[in-house]
Amino acid sequence: MQIPQPDPQILARKSRLAERLREVLPADAVIDDPAETVAYECDALAAYACAPMLAVLPADTEQVSHVMKICHEEGVPVVPRGSGTSLAGGALPTADSVVLGVSRMNDVIEVDYENRFVRVQAGRTNLSVTNAVEEMGYFYAPDPSSQLACAIAGNIAMNSGGAHCLKYGVTTNNLLGVVMVMADGEIVEIGGAHLDAAGLDLLGLICGSEGQLGVVTEATLRILHKPEGARPVLIGFRSNEVAGACVSDIIKAGILPVAIEFMDRPCIEVVETHVGPGYPDCEALLIIEAEGSEAEIDEQLAVIKEIAARHDPVELRESRSDEESARIWLGRKSAFGAMGQVNDYMCLDGTIPVSQLPHVLKRIGEMSEQFGLQVGNVFHAGDGNMHPLILYDANKPGDLETCEAFGAEILKLCVEVGGCLTGEHGVGIEKRELMTSQFTAVDLEAQMDIKDVFDPNWILNPAKVFPLSASAARRDAN
């Protein structure tokens, strides 16, 4: 059998590019060996993979600028990468691209407790931001499930949230400023160590732009005083719909707990098997946490428990110690990893109005029977950010395609009931062809016009966000 040989032109281009990059970066920061670039061929949406031409690991903003200038001159696409935890294929390379990883950019640059901000390099992990300030009684609020590993750069790219976003908001609500390198290597500063910047809200444009407009290298983040205390309650219900109705009633009552998390029976059973948190035997459960002084917590939880009682809960368990609180949260924080030990899965993140939770949960159950694939639901119920985990067998022909079709119908449902395609994972490659379900052609043209301004040659994070036919036409036109 004849083995196909690499294209000599591509090899020559790769060699020239690697040589130029090694002139501005340390030798070990340029990775061009195919045996090593395979580590960058996918992110956490592991169903899709493509090895890049090469990868680079700059250590600061100046080095990123040098890389971008070279790639701009060579016309080479650049895929920014944080920690590779994207569940939407946000860091999936193309074969002709350079992956620009920020993992070596993890320093704390400045901490200002008086003005309540911290400035960090964008490769620093989410949880380590809190670790840097907690000794003085502060914390960084956004807390994605992957916070131990995910980078601030990726959090900004996808506008990530987390369990406590109901009270504290998502990344955009806690981001004060960025240093960003443009597609041509120009370094710009947007926002800063103050609550509001003069002029247009370009920071709001950058946060959630998925690496389409520039490479964020530094971030100024708001830090907050730790609350006096926090206490969760665990409430089990007889159906998903009843649990969803309880969430809707709590929000309607004007109560703002710090978190309302939802898990259904498939997830409950899996986490019981793998980490044993001691959850009740029920169809669905809520973890609701209140924080503040003891009096504030007692007052909030009293109202929450009274509302929950109207829905005939199977069990209502209030934590009375730090150990009980940790156990209540154990299953929720372990859910994604535990489900991954059972089967392959695709995790969605459509967002809906909270009042639509009972209806959407019922429809997901009906779709599960229709498509013949099991679903585990675990999500941030307080703000309607759904995380259905569709289980499939990657080794079974056709299963992935069925899973994708199922997922598309769930996301379309989210839009139909007044929600949107993504709450915190981003569009990436997963939802790009569904963008027309939420946006008109005019809407998409306007978004692509903005990209034209920041990245006229369309070299940043190619084949993401926009439907392929639309982005290809725009790129060719430029």
C-alpha positions in Angstrom: 0.0 0.0 0.0 1.3 3.4 -1.0 1.6 5.9 1.9 0.6 9.4 1.0 3.4 12.0 1.3 3.0 15.4 2.9 2.6 18.3 0.4 6.1 19.8 -0.1 4.7 23.3 -0.3 3.0 22.9 3.1 6.2 21.5 4.6 8.3 24.4 3.2 5.8 26.9 4.6 5.8 25.2 8.0 9.6 25.2 8.1 9.9 28.9 7.2 7.3 29.8 9.7 8.9 27.8 12.5 12.3 29.4 11.7 10.8 32.9 11.9 9.0 32.2 15.2 12.1 30.8 16.8 13.8 34.2 16.1 11.3 35.9 18.5 10.5 33.0 21.0 12.6 30.6 23.0 13.3 27.4 21.1 11.1 25.3 23.4 8.2 27.7 22.9 7.8 26.6 19.2 6.3 23.1 18.8 6.5 21.7 15.3 7.1 18.0 15.8 3.9 16.2 14.7 4.3 13.8 17.7 4.0 16.9 20.0 1.4 19.0 18.1 -1.0 16.1 18.5 -1.5 17.4 22.1 -3.2 20.5 20.6 -5.4 18.8 18.1 -8.6 19.2 20.1 -10.1 20.7 23.2 -12.7 19.2 25.6 -15.1 18.6 22.6 -12.9 15.6 21.9 -15.3 14.2 19.2 -13.5 16.4 16.7 -9.7 16.7 16.2 -7.3 18.3 13.8 -3.6 18.7 14.3 -2.3 22.3 13.7 0.6 23.2 11.6 2.5 24.1 14.8 1.9 25.5 18.2 3.6 28.3 20.1 3.7 29.1 23.9 4.7 32.7 24.4 5.4 34.0 27.9 4.2 37.6 27.7 2.3 40.2 25.7 5.4 41.3 23.7 6.0 37.7 22.6 2.4 37.3 21.6 2.7 40.5 19.6 5.7 39.2 17.7 3.9 35.9 16.9 0.8 37.8 15.6 3.0 40.1 13.4 4.7 37.1 11.8 1.5 35.2 11.2 -0.2 38.3 9.8 2.7 38.8 7.4 2.6 35.1 6.4 -1.2 35.0 6.2 -1.3 32.1 8.7 -4.5 31.5 10.8 -4.0 31.7 14.6 -6.1 29.7 17.1 -5.9 31.2 20.6 -6.0 28.6 23.3 -6.4 28.9 27.1 -6.4 25.5 28.9 -8.3 23.6 26.2 -11.3 23.1 28.4 -13.8 24.4 25.8 -16.9 22.2 25.4 -17.8 23.8 22.1 -14.7 23.2 20.0 -13.6 26.8 20.6 -9.9 25.9 20.4 -10.1 23.3 17.6 -7.3 24.0 15.1 -7.3 23.9 11.4 -4.5 22.0 9.6 -3.0 25.3 8.3 -3.1 27.1 11.6 -0.8 28.0 14.5 -2.2 27.3 18.0 -1.2 30.1 20.3 -1.4 28.7 23.8 -1.2 31.1 26.8 -0.5 28.5 29.5 2.9 30.0 30.3 1.4 33.4 30.9 0.2 32.8 34.5 1.6 35.5 36.7 -0.2 37.8 39.1 0.9 41.3 38.0 -0.8 43.5 40.6 -3.2 43.2 43.5 -5.0 46.2 44.8 -7.2 45.4 47.8 -8.2 49.0 48.4 -9.7 49.3 45.0 -10.7 45.6 44.8 -9.0 44.4 41.7 -6.3 42.0 40.6 -4.4 42.1 37.3 -3.2 38.8 36.0 -1.8 37.3 32.8 -4.6 35.6 30.9 -3.2 32.1 31.1 -3.7 32.0 34.9 -6.3 29.5 35.9 -9.6 30.6 37.3 -9.3 29.1 40.8 -5.8 30.3 41.2 -7.0 33.9 41.0 -9.0 33.3 44.2 -6.0 31.4 45.7 -3.9 34.6 45.2 -6.2 36.8 47.2 -8.1 34.6 49.7 -5.6 35.1 52.5 -6.8 38.7 52.7 -10.4 37.7 52.7 -11.2 38.2 49.0 -12.3 36.0 46.1 -12.9 36.0 42.4 -16.6 35.3 41.8 -17.1 33.4 38.5 -16.6 29.7 39.2 -17.0 27.4 36.1 -17.1 23.7 36.9 -13.6 23.5 35.3 -12.2 26.3 37.4 -9.3 24.2 38.6 -8.0 24.0 35.1 -9.7 26.6 32.8 -7.8 29.8 32.0 -9.0 33.4 32.4 -8.3 33.8 28.7 -10.9 31.2 27.9 -13.3 32.5 30.5 -13.2 35.9 28.7 -13.5 34.4 25.3 -16.6 32.4 26.2 -18.0 34.8 28.9 -18.0 31.9 31.4 -20.2 31.7 34.4 -20.5 29.0 37.1 -22.7 27.9 40.0 -22.6 31.2 41.8 -23.4 33.4 38.7 -27.0 33.8 39.8 -25.8 36.4 42.5 -22.5 37.5 41.2 -22.9 37.4 37.4 -20.7 35.9 34.8 -17.2 36.9 33.5 -18.4 40.2 31.9 -19.8 41.4 35.2 -16.4 40.8 36.9 -14.0 42.0 34.1 -12.7 45.5 34.4 -10.1 45.6 31.6 -7.9 43.7 29.2 -4.6 44.0 27.3 -5.2 42.5 23.9 -3.0 41.9 20.9 -4.7 42.6 17.6 -4.4 40.4 14.5 -1.5 42.5 13.1 0.4 42.4 16.4 -0.7 45.9 17.7 -1.1 45.9 21.5 -4.2 47.7 22.9 -5.6 48.3 26.4 -9.3 48.3 26.8 -11.0 49.3 30.1 -8.9 49.4 33.3 -8.9 49.4 37.1 -12.1 51.3 37.3 -15.8 50.5 37.1 -16.5 52.2 33.7 -14.4 53.3 30.8 -15.0 56.4 28.7 -16.4 55.9 25.2 -17.9 52.8 23.6 -18.1 49.6 25.7 -15.5 47.8 23.7 -14.8 45.6 26.8 -18.4 44.2 26.5 -17.6 43.5 22.8 -14.4 41.6 23.6 -15.8 39.5 26.4 -17.6 36.6 24.7 -16.0 37.2 21.3 -14.4 33.7 21.3 -11.0 34.8 20.1 -12.4 36.3 16.9 -11.2 39.9 17.6 -7.9 39.6 19.3 -5.7 37.7 21.7 -6.3 38.7 25.4 -3.0 38.5 27.3 -3.7 40.3 30.5 -6.9 40.9 32.5 -8.0 43.2 35.3 -10.6 41.4 37.4 -12.9 42.6 40.1 -12.4 40.8 43.5 -14.9 40.8 46.3 -14.9 40.4 50.1 -15.8 36.8 51.1 -19.3 36.6 52.6 -19.6 35.9 56.4 -20.9 32.5 55.7 -22.8 30.2 53.3 -25.2 27.3 53.8 -26.9 25.0 51.2 -30.1 23.1 51.3 -30.6 19.9 49.3 -34.2 19.3 48.1 -35.4 16.1 46.3 -38.5 16.0 44.0 -40.7 13.4 42.3 -40.1 14.8 38.8 -38.0 17.2 36.7 -41.0 19.3 36.0 -41.8 19.8 39.7 -38.2 20.8 40.5 -38.3 23.2 37.6 -41.5 24.7 38.9 -40.0 25.2 42.3 -37.1 27.1 40.8 -39.5 29.4 38.9 -41.5 30.1 42.1 -38.3 31.0 44.1 -37.2 33.5 41.4 -40.7 34.9 41.2 -40.7 35.4 44.9 -37.8 37.8 44.6 -35.3 35.6 46.4 -31.7 35.8 45.2 -29.7 32.9 46.6 -26.1 32.7 45.6 -26.8 29.4 43.6 -29.6 27.1 42.5 -28.2 23.9 40.9 -30.3 21.1 39.3 -29.6 17.4 38.9 -31.9 14.7 37.5 -32.0 11.0 38.3 -29.4 9.8 35.7 -26.9 12.2 37.1 -27.8 11.5 40.7 -27.3 7.7 40.2 -24.0 8.2 38.5 -22.5 10.5 41.1 -23.8 8.2 43.9 -21.9 5.3 42.3 -18.7 7.2 41.8 -18.4 9.7 44.7 -21.2 8.7 47.1 -22.5 12.1 48.3 -25.6 10.4 49.9 -28.2 12.1 47.8 -31.9 11.0 48.3 -33.7 8.5 46.0 -35.6 11.0 43.8 -36.2 12.0 40.2 -34.6 15.4 40.5 -32.9 17.5 43.2 -32.0 21.1 43.7 -29.0 22.5 45.6 -29.8 26.0 46.8 -27.2 28.0 48.7 -27.7 31.3 50.6 -24.9 33.4 52.0 -24.3 36.3 54.3 -24.7 36.6 58.1 -26.4 33.8 60.0 -29.5 35.9 60.3 -29.6 36.6 56.6 -29.1 33.0 55.7 -31.8 31.9 58.1 -34.2 34.4 56.6 -33.6 33.4 53.0 -33.6 29.7 53.6 -36.9 29.9 55.6 -38.6 31.4 52.5 -37.0 28.9 50.2 -38.0 26.0 52.3 -41.6 27.3 52.6 -41.8 27.5 48.8 -40.2 24.1 48.3 -42.7 22.6 50.7 -45.6 23.5 48.4 -44.1 21.1 45.8 -44.2 18.1 48.1 -40.5 17.3 48.2 -39.2 13.8 48.7 -36.6 15.2 51.1 -35.4 18.6 52.3 -32.0 18.6 54.0 -30.3 21.7 55.4 -26.6 21.7 56.0 -25.5 22.2 59.6 -21.7 22.0 59.2 -18.9 22.6 56.7 -18.6 18.9 56.3 -22.3 18.5 55.3 -22.0 21.5 53.0 -19.0 19.9 51.2 -20.9 16.6 50.9 -24.0 18.3 49.4 -21.8 20.0 46.8 -19.6 17.0 46.2 -22.0 15.3 43.7 -22.7 18.5 41.8 -19.0 19.3 41.4 -18.2 15.8 40.4 -21.1 15.3 37.9 -19.3 15.9 34.7 -16.4 13.8 35.5 -18.6 11.0 36.8 -20.8 11.0 33.7 -17.6 10.7 31.6 -16.8 7.5 33.3 -20.1 6.0 32.2 -20.2 6.9 28.5 -19.2 9.4 25.9 -21.3 12.5 26.2 -22.0 15.9 24.6 -22.6 18.8 27.0 -24.9 21.6 25.8 -25.5 25.0 27.3 -28.6 26.6 25.9 -30.2 29.2 28.1 -33.9 29.7 28.7 -36.3 31.9 30.8 -36.6 30.3 34.2 -40.4 30.1 33.8 -39.9 27.7 30.9 -37.9 25.1 32.9 -40.8 22.7 33.4 -41.8 22.8 29.8 -38.3 22.4 28.4 -37.3 19.6 30.8 -40.5 17.7 29.7 -39.7 18.2 26.0 -36.1 17.0 26.6 -37.4 13.8 28.1 -39.7 13.3 25.1 -36.9 14.0 22.7 -34.7 11.5 24.5 -37.2 8.7 23.7 -37.5 10.0 20.2 -33.8 9.9 19.5 -33.1 6.8 21.6 -30.3 8.4 23.6 -30.2 9.0 27.3 -29.8 12.5 28.8 -28.5 13.6 32.1 -29.5 17.1 33.2 -27.2 19.1 35.5 -27.2 22.8 35.3 -27.4 26.3 36.8 -31.2 26.4 37.3 -31.3 29.9 38.8 -30.4 31.7 35.6 -31.9 29.1 33.2 -28.5 27.9 31.9 -29.2 24.4 30.8 -26.5 21.7 30.6 -28.1 18.5 29.1 -25.5 15.7 28.8 -26.4 13.6 25.9 -24.9 10.1 26.2 -23.7 8.3 23.1 -21.2 5.6 22.1 -18.4 7.1 20.0 -17.5 3.6 18.7 -21.1 2.9 17.4 -21.6 4.1 13.8 -24.1 6.8 13.6 -24.3 7.5 17.3 -22.4 10.8 17.1 -24.6 12.0 14.3 -27.7 11.1 16.2 -26.3 12.9 19.3 -25.6 16.0 17.2 -29.1 16.0 15.7 -30.6 15.6 19.2 -28.5 18.4 20.6 -29.5 20.7 17.7 -33.2 20.2 18.5 -32.6 21.0 22.2 -30.9 24.2 21.3 -33.5 25.2 18.8 -36.1 24.6 21.6 -34.2 27.0 23.8 -34.4 29.7 21.2 -38.1 29.0 20.5 -39.1 29.6 24.2 -37.2 32.9 24.3 -33.7 31.8 25.3 -30.4 31.6 23.3 -28.0 29.1 21.9 -25.3 29.4 24.5 -25.0 30.6 28.1 -21.2 30.2 28.8 -19.7 27.5 26.5 -19.7 29.7 23.4 -20.6 28.8 19.8 -17.3 27.4 18.6 -17.8 24.8 16.0 -20.7 23.1 17.9 -23.3 25.7 17.2 -22.0 27.7 14.2 -24.6 26.1 11.8 -27.4 26.8 14.3 -26.6 30.6 14.4 -29.3 31.1 11.8 -31.9 29.7 14.3 -31.3 32.7 16.5 -30.0 35.4 14.2 -31.3 36.8 10.9 -28.9 37.2 7.9 -28.8 40.9 8.7 -27.8 40.2 12.3 -25.0 37.8 11.2 -23.7 40.3 8.6 -23.5 43.0 11.3 -21.5 40.6 13.5 -19.1 39.8 10.7 -18.7 43.5 9.9 -17.3 43.9 13.4 -14.9 41.1 12.8 -13.8 42.8 9.6 -12.8 45.9 11.6 -10.7 43.9 14.1 -9.4 41.1 11.9 -9.8 42.2 8.2 -7.9 39.1 6.9 -9.9 36.7 9.0 -6.9 34.9 10.4 -8.1 34.7 14.1 -9.8 31.5 15.2 -11.0 30.3 11.8 -14.1 28.2 11.1 -15.7 29.2 14.4 -18.9 31.0 15.4 -20.3 31.9 12.0 -21.8 29.4 9.5 -19.0 28.0 7.3 -20.5 29.2 4.1 -21.0 32.8 5.4 -17.5 33.0 6.9 -15.8 31.5 3.8 -17.6 34.1 1.6 -16.6 37.0 3.8 -13.0 35.8 4.1 -12.7 35.3 0.3 -14.2 38.8 -0.3 -11.5 40.3 1.9 
